[in-house]
Amino acid sequence: MINSHQIKQKIFPLIKAISIILISSAIALQLWDIQALITHHQLPTSLNPILIIGRLALLAHFIEGIIAAYYANSKNKFPLQYAAYTFFVGTIGLLELWENPEH
């Protein structure tokens, strides 16, 4: 029978890899949008829903990064390292930080 630890070992790396790709893509898309605004161009309107979802994901990950930095700092760990890691992998980064207080 598969327990929760085995599920974490199999699924968390996949979720982390997908999250890193999607957050990096959201950053690239936001930068493209900013560049288009600066150069007085416009992105295709079909990208508007993706831009909105990307902004929400970036905001959520930013908040998670702040939480990770605060928690890591309170435990005398490396706050910037944990913030950056959690920003890119999302909630899983927070779960790992909270589940491994000795690391």
Secondary structure, 3 states (H helix, E strand, C coil): CCCHHHHHHHHHHHHHHHHHHHHHHHHHHHHHHHHHHHCCCCCCHHHHHHHHHHHHHHHHHHHHHHHHHHHHHHCCCCHHHHHHHHHHHCHHHHHHHHHCCCC
